[in-house]
Amino acid sequence: MEIRAGVGGEEAALFANDLFRMYSRYAQNQGWRVETLDINQTDISGIKQVIFEIKGDGAYEKLKNEAGVHRVQRIPKTEKSGRVHTSTATVAVLAKPTSSQINIRPQDIRTETCKSGGAGGQYVNKRMTACRIIHAPSGMVVESQSERSLMQNKENALAILAARLLKKQQDELEQQVAGSRRQQIGSAGREEKIRTYNFPQDRVTDHRINKSWHDIESIMDGRIEKMIDKVSQEIK
């Protein structure tokens, strides 16, 4: 999964962090394993971007419908006047490809190393452990700096690249099969708002199925089983 802060500055970054925590807690409750591949944090505990892998039976099928724009309406911690702000974060869900699905040739990539940066203490800035991979055929650029080992960061970057290449392949195939239909009804992709988290009204609404749930604090703590299951039933 990949979560990025959208519109809303620091509040969007804080919301991205809340979503990361929500999905991580949900995954742990399911008995799945969560591994952070790359993360770019802000100074006030927000997240500009995080890419993490969830390993477990049925994880992709359960989470694939979470992709899209998530909107939050609440009073930010930084707001002194008590005014409700609206911010967004985007969620992407990519299946991890098998070795037979995606073959990344060594001659097609260029690897660069640099010092890790961002929040996380002084240690990460002292060593050349961050890894950037450029994939020449697609033009994709992937970075990873979450680990203290250059080798581990390279492995993470390659895993992210493989997942993105598979998604690109799947999107191109879908466009070929249903191009005219997609032009008529839209892509239903990550650029479209799928859900609103309204804190003042203690309500989470999924706009695709027009259904709401209450007890937002519990939902943000990862107890989203009913929501995930209902969306999976309604969206085939």
MOLINFEN-V652260 format. One record per residue. N is the residue number from 1. NEAR is the number of other C-alpha atoms within 12 Angstrom. D_LAST is the distance of its C-alpha to the last C-alpha in Angstrom with 2 decimals. Layout:
BEGIN
n->[N/N]
near->[NEAR/NEAR]
d_last->[D_LAST/D_LAST]
END
This chain:
BEGIN
n->[1/2/3/4/5/6/7/8/9/10/11/12/13/14/15/16/17/18/19/20/21/22/23/24/25/26/27/28/29/30/31/32/33/34/35/36/37/38/39/40/41/42/43/44/45/46/47/48/49/50/51/52/53/54/55/56/57/58/59/60/61/62/63/64/65/66/67/68/69/70/71/72/73/74/75/76/77/78/79/80/81/82/83/84/85/86/87/88/89/90/91/92/93/94/95/96/97/98/99/100/101/102/103/104/105/106/107/108/109/110/111/112/113/114/115/116/117/118/119/120/121/122/123/124/125/126/127/128/129/130/131/132/133/134/135/136/137/138/139/140/141/142/143/144/145/146/147/148/149/150/151/152/153/154/155/156/157/158/159/160/161/162/163/164/165/166/167/168/169/170/171/172/173/174/175/176/177/178/179/180/181/182/183/184/185/186/187/188/189/190/191/192/193/194/195/196/197/198/199/200/201/202/203/204/205/206/207/208/209/210/211/212/213/214/215/216/217/218/219/220/221/222/223/224/225/226/227/228/229/230/231/232/233/234/235/236]
near->[40/39/45/41/37/32/24/27/24/29/34/40/35/36/47/42/37/34/42/41/29/26/40/34/25/31/33/22/19/23/16/21/20/24/24/30/34/39/39/32/30/25/16/20/24/33/36/37/36/38/41/36/34/34/24/21/14/15/30/25/23/32/36/27/34/40/33/32/37/39/37/41/30/30/24/25/19/18/13/10/10/12/14/21/28/26/32/40/46/39/38/35/33/35/34/29/24/14/14/10/16/23/20/29/15/14/13/16/25/24/26/23/24/22/26/31/29/25/21/22/14/13/18/22/20/15/19/23/27/37/35/32/34/26/28/18/15/19/16/23/24/35/40/42/42/38/31/28/22/27/21/22/34/33/26/34/41/37/35/40/37/33/33/31/30/27/22/21/20/19/19/14/13/16/17/14/12/16/16/13/14/16/12/10/11/15/19/21/22/27/21/23/27/31/36/34/36/31/27/22/20/21/25/31/29/30/23/26/20/17/20/24/31/24/22/28/21/22/30/32/23/26/26/33/24/19/32/30/19/23/30/21/14/16/21/13]
d_last->[19.89/21.97/23.00/25.40/27.49/27.03/29.17/31.69/34.04/34.89/32.72/29.63/30.80/31.25/27.75/26.39/28.47/27.11/23.48/24.73/26.42/23.48/21.14/24.18/25.03/21.55/21.62/25.14/24.30/21.78/24.63/23.30/25.72/25.76/27.89/28.76/29.19/30.53/31.31/33.28/34.62/36.72/40.02/38.75/35.99/33.28/31.05/30.87/28.44/27.28/25.49/24.82/23.44/21.69/22.44/21.13/19.09/15.35/16.02/13.80/10.64/11.67/12.73/10.74/9.24/12.95/13.94/15.74/18.87/19.84/22.78/25.54/28.26/31.28/34.96/35.34/37.91/39.86/40.08/43.53/43.37/40.45/38.29/34.49/32.90/29.45/28.22/25.11/23.73/21.08/18.77/17.65/15.84/16.98/16.84/20.44/21.58/23.82/27.32/26.59/23.75/25.83/29.63/31.48/35.07/37.77/39.57/36.59/36.61/39.23/39.52/41.28/42.38/43.38/44.08/41.23/41.15/39.69/39.82/40.52/44.29/47.08/46.48/43.52/45.64/48.51/47.03/45.37/42.15/39.44/37.88/36.60/35.19/35.23/33.32/35.40/33.17/30.27/32.43/30.25/32.22/31.15/33.25/33.53/36.25/35.00/37.14/40.93/40.97/40.75/39.49/36.62/35.67/35.73/33.44/30.99/31.24/30.61/27.47/26.15/27.22/25.51/22.12/22.61/23.77/20.72/18.48/20.91/20.76/16.99/17.18/20.09/18.48/15.47/18.19/20.14/17.53/16.18/19.01/20.05/16.69/16.19/19.72/19.04/15.99/16.45/14.87/12.82/14.60/16.68/19.33/17.54/18.08/15.15/17.30/20.95/23.17/26.11/28.92/31.57/29.38/27.92/24.38/21.05/18.72/15.13/15.38/11.78/11.61/15.44/16.22/19.13/20.60/24.29/26.49/25.63/28.16/26.43/23.08/24.89/26.46/23.22/22.40/18.78/17.33/16.49/14.90/12.75/11.75/11.11/8.91/6.81/6.93/6.35/3.78/0.00]
END
